[in-house]
Amino acid sequence: MNDVPLLELRDISKSFGPVQALDRVHLSVPTGLVTALVGDNGAGKSVLIKCISGIFAPDHGAELWQGEPVHIRTPHDAAALGIETVYQDLALCDNLDIVENMFLGREKSKLGILDEAGMERAATRTLTSLSVTTVRSIRQVVASLSGGQRQAVAVAKAVMWNSKLVIMDEPTAALGVTQTAMVLSLIQRLADQGIAVIVISHNLNDVFAVADRLAVLYLGRMVAEGPAEEFDRQRVVELMTSGKFSPRRIPTQAERPLANQS
């Protein structure tokens, strides 16, 4: 088995003037697993994913892709590697249908004419592979979709270009219980297909429901990273709010209160 992570960040730092947004951050993202990136507001989550997706260039540190050094300086660099990001606003056009959204800016053509049939087939294949079956038609206008369906379309748009890593920013925010379950299932299907997933979420119930690994940021530093089974909610909350974890110590015999004696 290849133990080399798909993506590895080493000593990534990023400043904006006097503000140190990221401070020597390490992160490993294995193939086919869901890595949850958690942290309080201002912890550096958005800056980190923007460094991975090519919006920001790190000031310092190394980025390795399948063990080889890379320089991700633009979103085009990220896309060329197979990195796609689904931001919280989803970046969908409400007035276009599902197919038009999935191929926006990447339309297929034959002899200078849009290949509508080819795009419909490709969109259908991708949605079927993700078990997205709740939309009435792939020609349904996105404005008519539910929140969960919109999230599914945004993910399908990301993965249909041979993606290897999909980053999802707060994918269940403002969704109801049923739609949240649908999106969490969608995330699991991505991992089952061998795609690495980074999920940014404040909802620890969702995190523990879907994550294989957790990474906790605190004030721009990575304070914990590892398999999800090594964490519980108490530990994650303490790490998010203080940057450290104090395990509960079992009191010694001398410290225990004496039993009442008759």
C-alpha positions in Angstrom: 0.0 0.0 0.0 1.2 3.5 -0.9 1.5 5.5 2.3 2.4 8.8 0.6 -0.3 11.3 1.1 -2.0 12.8 -1.9 -1.4 16.3 -0.6 1.1 17.2 2.1 1.7 20.7 3.5 4.9 21.4 5.4 5.6 24.6 7.4 3.0 26.7 5.5 3.0 30.3 6.7 0.9 33.2 5.4 0.8 36.8 6.6 -1.3 39.8 5.6 0.6 42.8 6.8 1.1 42.4 10.5 -1.5 39.6 10.8 0.0 36.1 10.9 -2.9 34.0 9.4 -1.0 30.7 9.2 2.0 29.8 11.2 4.1 26.8 10.1 1.1 24.6 9.3 1.5 20.9 8.6 -1.3 18.9 7.0 -1.5 15.5 5.4 -4.5 14.6 3.1 -4.6 10.9 2.1 -6.4 9.6 -0.9 -9.9 8.2 -0.5 -10.4 9.6 3.0 -12.4 12.5 4.4 -10.3 15.0 6.3 -12.3 17.5 8.5 -10.6 20.8 9.0 -12.1 22.5 12.1 -11.3 25.6 14.1 -13.0 28.6 15.6 -13.6 31.8 13.6 -10.3 33.4 12.7 -8.4 30.1 13.1 -7.1 30.2 9.5 -9.3 27.6 7.8 -10.3 29.8 4.9 -6.8 31.0 4.3 -5.4 27.5 4.3 -7.9 26.2 1.8 -7.3 29.2 -0.4 -3.5 28.4 -0.3 -4.4 24.8 -1.4 -6.8 26.0 -4.1 -4.3 28.6 -5.6 -6.1 31.8 -4.5 -3.3 32.7 -2.1 0.4 31.8 -2.4 2.1 30.8 0.9 4.8 33.1 2.1 6.8 30.1 3.3 6.7 26.3 3.3 6.4 23.4 0.9 3.5 21.8 -0.9 3.8 18.1 -2.0 1.5 16.4 -4.4 1.8 12.6 -4.4 5.2 13.1 -2.7 6.5 15.5 -5.3 7.1 19.2 -4.6 4.6 21.5 -6.4 3.9 25.2 -6.6 0.2 26.0 -6.5 0.1 29.7 -7.4 -3.2 30.0 -9.2 -6.6 28.2 -9.4 -5.5 26.9 -12.8 -2.5 25.2 -11.1 -4.8 23.6 -8.6 -7.2 22.4 -11.3 -4.4 21.0 -13.3 -3.4 18.8 -10.4 -7.0 17.7 -9.8 -8.0 20.0 -6.9 -11.5 21.5 -7.0 -13.1 23.6 -4.3 -16.8 23.9 -3.6 -17.2 27.2 -1.6 -20.1 27.9 0.7 -21.8 30.1 -1.9 -21.5 27.2 -4.4 -20.9 29.6 -7.3 -23.9 28.3 -9.3 -25.9 30.4 -11.7 -29.6 30.3 -10.7 -30.9 31.2 -14.1 -29.0 28.3 -15.8 -30.0 24.6 -15.7 -28.0 21.8 -14.2 -26.1 20.9 -17.4 -25.3 24.5 -18.2 -23.9 25.0 -14.6 -21.8 21.8 -14.7 -20.2 22.8 -18.0 -20.0 26.6 -17.4 -16.8 27.8 -18.9 -15.9 24.3 -20.1 -18.6 23.7 -22.7 -18.2 20.9 -25.2 -18.6 21.6 -28.9 -18.5 19.8 -32.2 -17.5 21.8 -35.3 -18.2 25.0 -33.5 -21.6 24.0 -32.3 -22.4 23.2 -28.6 -22.6 19.4 -28.1 -25.7 19.5 -26.0 -26.3 15.7 -26.2 -22.7 15.0 -25.1 -22.9 17.4 -22.2 -26.2 15.9 -21.1 -24.7 12.3 -21.2 -21.6 13.4 -19.2 -23.7 15.2 -16.6 -26.0 12.3 -16.2 -23.1 9.9 -15.8 -21.6 12.0 -13.1 -24.8 12.5 -11.2 -25.6 8.8 -11.4 -22.1 7.9 -10.1 -22.8 10.1 -7.1 -26.3 8.5 -6.6 -27.9 11.9 -7.1 -31.4 10.8 -8.0 -33.7 13.5 -6.5 -33.6 16.0 -9.3 -36.5 15.8 -11.8 -34.4 16.6 -14.9 -30.8 17.5 -15.6 -32.4 20.5 -17.5 -34.0 21.7 -14.3 -33.1 25.3 -13.6 -30.9 25.5 -10.5 -33.1 28.2 -8.9 -35.8 25.5 -8.5 -33.5 23.1 -6.5 -33.4 22.6 -2.8 -30.3 23.4 -0.8 -29.1 19.8 -0.7 -29.7 19.4 -4.5 -27.7 22.6 -5.2 -24.9 21.2 -3.1 -25.0 18.0 -5.1 -24.8 19.8 -8.4 -21.8 21.9 -7.2 -20.0 18.7 -6.1 -20.9 17.0 -9.4 -19.5 20.0 -11.3 -16.3 19.7 -9.3 -15.7 15.9 -9.7 -16.5 15.5 -13.4 -13.1 16.9 -14.4 -11.0 14.0 -13.1 -10.7 15.5 -9.7 -8.5 13.9 -7.1 -9.1 16.2 -4.2 -12.4 18.0 -3.5 -12.5 20.8 -0.8 -16.0 21.6 0.6 -16.5 24.7 2.7 -19.4 24.4 5.2 -21.3 22.0 2.9 -24.2 21.5 5.4 -24.6 25.1 6.5 -28.3 26.1 6.6 -29.5 22.7 5.4 -32.3 20.7 7.1 -31.9 17.3 8.6 -32.9 15.4 5.4 -30.7 17.5 3.1 -27.8 17.3 5.5 -28.0 13.5 5.5 -28.0 13.6 1.7 -24.9 15.8 1.5 -23.0 13.7 4.1 -23.8 10.6 2.1 -22.5 12.4 -1.0 -19.2 13.1 0.8 -18.9 9.5 1.7 -19.5 8.4 -1.8 -16.7 10.7 -3.0 -14.2 9.0 -0.6 -15.5 5.5 -1.6 -14.6 6.4 -5.2 -11.0 7.1 -4.1 -11.3 10.9 -4.1 -9.7 12.7 -1.2 -12.0 15.2 0.6 -11.4 18.1 2.9 -14.5 19.3 4.7 -14.5 22.6 6.6 -17.4 22.6 9.2 -18.4 24.1 12.5 -20.9 21.3 13.0 -19.2 18.6 15.1 -22.0 16.2 14.7 -21.5 16.3 10.9 -17.7 16.1 11.4 -17.9 12.9 13.4 -20.5 11.4 11.1 -18.3 11.6 8.0 -14.6 12.3 8.9 -11.9 9.7 8.8 -9.3 12.2 10.0 -9.5 15.5 11.9 -7.2 18.5 11.7 -7.7 21.3 14.3 -6.5 24.9 13.7 -6.1 27.5 16.5 -5.0 31.0 15.7 -3.2 29.9 12.5 -1.4 26.9 14.0 -2.2 23.3 13.5 -2.6 22.1 17.1 -3.8 18.5 16.4 -4.1 16.1 13.4 -4.9 12.4 13.3 -7.5 9.7 12.9 -11.0 10.7 13.9 -11.2 7.8 16.5 -8.5 9.6 18.5 -10.8 12.6 19.1 -14.0 13.2 21.0 -16.2 16.3 21.1 -14.7 17.5 24.4 -11.2 17.3 23.0 -12.0 19.0 19.8 -13.8 21.9 21.5 -10.9 22.4 23.9 -8.4 22.4 21.1 -10.5 24.9 19.1 -10.9 27.3 22.0 -7.6 27.1 23.8 -5.2 25.3 21.4 -4.5 22.6 23.9 -6.2 19.6 25.6 -6.1 18.7 29.2 -7.0 15.1 29.7 -9.1 14.3 32.7 -6.8 12.9 35.4 -8.1 10.1 37.6 -7.7 11.2 41.2 -5.3 9.2 43.4 -6.6 7.3 46.4 -5.4 10.1 48.7 -7.3 12.7 46.7 -10.6 10.9 46.7 -13.1 11.9 49.4 -13.3 9.6 52.4 -16.4 7.4 52.5 -18.9 8.3 55.2 -18.3 6.3 58.3 -21.1 5.4 60.6 
